């Protein structure tokens, strides 16, 4: 009697988590929050591509002045329309609050958009600018995306699920003291009313920290703070679209952000102070005496 050899064991397939980026063309197939995030990522990348393509032809870019040191270009407008069109393809009933076109629609879901944060840098070919997209559901920021098209880095966050850069989890730095902290800032260029107060703050920060950086894109500054590349940040007079996405990414990375004068919600006033938990508190203590 022939004994049949046992069949070889079936090799077990190694489980690999789904790469949600591969579903970008069909975001409604994924869990709702991840689908919303994937749509925002797609929109941010497309807007960033518009800016990078035009960066080589700056002499052809039309520029208008909206106010003191406040510019808008054809690229801002084209990128914003691209973002809105990309989101509307999947979420036609959502509302928008965008820097160039203002409010569109009414919904519990509102996308807050800065299509080109750092327009002055862009106009001069200075390679520090970003795309910022946040989603507010009812009154809570729930999705945040900041895209750096020059470095092709994408910072993302979903409320309660942490923050990432290019799919890798990020946390704020472990620095606790000002003397070895690198601090970011932005100049109060829209209004000179705060200049004297700001310069007094800047002097104190220069004297008491490892250094100060002013790159020129608040959204990207907050994202870099979330990734541990800066340890603190402060600025006056920002708009909600400058800080909505970056503030969520920062909080999800373990950082703190608050209103500089403890008056109202920082998203309303645009006067912010941010950092690692210890640096945030120390920086606030340092700056408070110079508020006016």
JOMORA-V513522 format. One record per backbone hydrogen bond with DSSP energy under -1.0 kcal/mol. CO is the residue of the C=O (numbers start at 1). NH is the residue of the N-H. If there is no record, write none. Layout:
# JOMORA-V513522
co=CO nh=NH
co=CO nh=NH
This chain:
# JOMORA-V513522
co=19 nh=22
co=20 nh=23
co=21 nh=24
co=23 nh=26
co=26 nh=29
co=27 nh=30
co=31 nh=35
co=32 nh=36
co=33 nh=37
co=34 nh=38
co=35 nh=39
co=36 nh=40
co=37 nh=41
co=38 nh=42
co=39 nh=43
co=40 nh=44
co=41 nh=45
co=42 nh=46
co=43 nh=47
co=44 nh=48
co=45 nh=49
co=46 nh=50
co=47 nh=51
co=48 nh=52
co=49 nh=53
co=50 nh=54
co=51 nh=55
co=54 nh=57
co=57 nh=60
co=58 nh=61
co=62 nh=74
co=64 nh=72
co=67 nh=70
co=70 nh=66
co=70 nh=67
co=72 nh=64
co=73 nh=77
co=74 nh=78
co=75 nh=79
co=76 nh=80
co=77 nh=81
co=78 nh=82
co=79 nh=83
co=80 nh=84
co=81 nh=85
co=82 nh=86
co=83 nh=87
co=84 nh=88
co=85 nh=89
co=87 nh=90
co=87 nh=91
co=91 nh=94
co=95 nh=111
co=96 nh=104
co=97 nh=113
co=98 nh=102
co=102 nh=98
co=104 nh=96
co=108 nh=138
co=109 nh=95
co=110 nh=136
co=111 nh=97
co=112 nh=134
co=113 nh=99
co=114 nh=132
co=117 nh=130
co=118 nh=122
co=119 nh=123
co=120 nh=124
co=121 nh=126
co=122 nh=125
co=126 nh=128
co=130 nh=117
co=131 nh=147
co=132 nh=114
co=133 nh=145
co=134 nh=112
co=135 nh=142
co=135 nh=143
co=136 nh=110
co=137 nh=140
co=140 nh=137
co=142 nh=159
co=143 nh=135
co=144 nh=157
co=145 nh=133
co=146 nh=155
co=147 nh=131
co=148 nh=152
co=148 nh=153
co=153 nh=148
co=154 nh=166
co=155 nh=146
co=156 nh=164
co=157 nh=144
co=158 nh=161
co=162 nh=158
co=163 nh=170
co=164 nh=156
co=165 nh=168
co=168 nh=165
co=178 nh=181
co=181 nh=210
co=182 nh=231
co=182 nh=232
co=183 nh=213
co=184 nh=234
co=187 nh=189
co=192 nh=195
co=194 nh=198
co=195 nh=199
co=196 nh=200
co=197 nh=201
co=198 nh=202
co=199 nh=203
co=200 nh=204
co=201 nh=205
co=202 nh=206
co=203 nh=207
co=204 nh=208
co=205 nh=209
co=211 nh=183
co=213 nh=185
co=217 nh=221
co=218 nh=222
co=219 nh=223
co=220 nh=224
co=221 nh=225
co=222 nh=226
co=223 nh=227
co=224 nh=229
co=225 nh=228
co=231 nh=276
co=232 nh=184
co=233 nh=274
co=235 nh=272
co=239 nh=242
co=240 nh=244
co=243 nh=247
co=244 nh=248
co=245 nh=249
co=246 nh=250
co=247 nh=251
co=248 nh=252
co=250 nh=255
co=251 nh=254
co=253 nh=172
co=256 nh=275
co=258 nh=273
co=259 nh=262
co=265 nh=268
co=265 nh=269
co=266 nh=270
co=270 nh=238
co=271 nh=260
co=272 nh=235
co=273 nh=258
co=274 nh=233
co=275 nh=256
co=276 nh=280
co=277 nh=281
co=278 nh=282
co=279 nh=283
co=280 nh=284
co=281 nh=285
co=282 nh=286
co=283 nh=287
co=284 nh=288
co=287 nh=290
co=288 nh=291
